[in-house]
Amino acid sequence: MTNSQRAEQAHRAIMYFEQNSGDDRENSLKDLLCNLMHWADEQAEDFDDALRVARMHYEAEVHEEA
């Protein structure tokens, strides 16, 4: 999967969130991240650790495609 395909996948998720939350483009990413933090709390998941790992994956994918 390319980074462009990854971005398109994320775009579809954000669009779904906007359509189902009534949020607008300006706030949707922030509100989705906030909701994911609440979800992580309820699932006893470490959001900060997940974000750290996600950042590592992102950096590797960007470097790989460069």
C-alpha positions as a printed NumPy array, in Angstrom:
array([[  0.   ,   0.   ,   0.   ],
       [  1.325,   3.447,  -0.891],
       [  1.183,   6.499,   1.363],
       [ -1.341,   8.014,  -1.012],
       [ -3.552,   4.955,  -0.556],
       [ -3.117,   5.194,   3.216],
       [ -4.171,   8.851,   3.087],
       [ -7.225,   7.935,   0.987],
       [ -8.187,   5.267,   3.52 ],
       [ -7.932,   7.844,   6.304],
       [ -9.954,  10.306,   4.21 ],
       [-12.794,   7.79 ,   3.963],
       [-12.706,   7.267,   7.743],
       [-12.812,  11.027,   8.401],
       [-15.655,  11.479,   5.907],
       [-17.614,   8.693,   7.622],
       [-16.99 ,  10.329,  10.998],
       [-18.102,  13.742,   9.711],
       [-21.285,  12.32 ,   8.203],
       [-22.206,  10.448,  11.391],
       [-21.18 ,  13.05 ,  13.956],
       [-22.343,  16.233,  12.264],
       [-18.82 ,  17.592,  12.692],
       [-17.261,  19.873,  10.133],
       [-13.908,  19.486,   8.418],
       [-12.226,  21.986,  10.749],
       [-12.935,  19.958,  13.888],
       [-13.35 ,  16.386,  12.688],
       [ -9.758,  15.179,  13.126],
       [ -9.468,  16.653,  16.615],
       [-12.854,  15.315,  17.709],
       [-12.171,  11.877,  16.263],
       [ -8.842,  11.707,  18.09 ],
       [-10.569,  12.798,  21.303],
       [-13.226,  10.101,  20.857],
       [-10.503,   7.533,  20.225],
       [ -8.93 ,   8.523,  23.541],
       [-12.25 ,   7.847,  25.269],
       [-12.509,   4.524,  23.448],
       [ -8.967,   3.589,  24.51 ],
       [ -9.837,   4.394,  28.136],
       [-12.889,   2.122,  28.006],
       [-10.886,  -0.664,  26.359],
       [ -7.942,  -0.287,  28.767],
       [ -5.684,   0.561,  25.807],
       [ -2.715,   2.905,  26.124],
       [ -3.531,   5.666,  23.616],
       [ -0.164,   7.402,  24.059],
       [  1.672,   4.167,  23.324],
       [ -0.505,   3.517,  20.28 ],
       [  0.199,   7.039,  19.049],
       [  3.938,   6.546,  19.609],
       [  3.919,   3.323,  17.586],
       [  1.742,   4.918,  14.892],
       [  4.243,   7.774,  14.593],
       [  7.085,   5.257,  14.19 ],
       [  5.143,   3.463,  11.443],
       [  4.358,   6.779,   9.744],
       [  8.003,   7.855,   9.767],
       [  9.125,   4.466,   8.391],
       [  6.491,   4.608,   5.626],
       [  7.437,   8.166,   4.654],
       [ 11.131,   7.239,   4.641],
       [ 10.425,   4.064,   2.645],
       [  8.579,   5.954,  -0.081],
       [ 11.108,   8.807,  -0.304]])
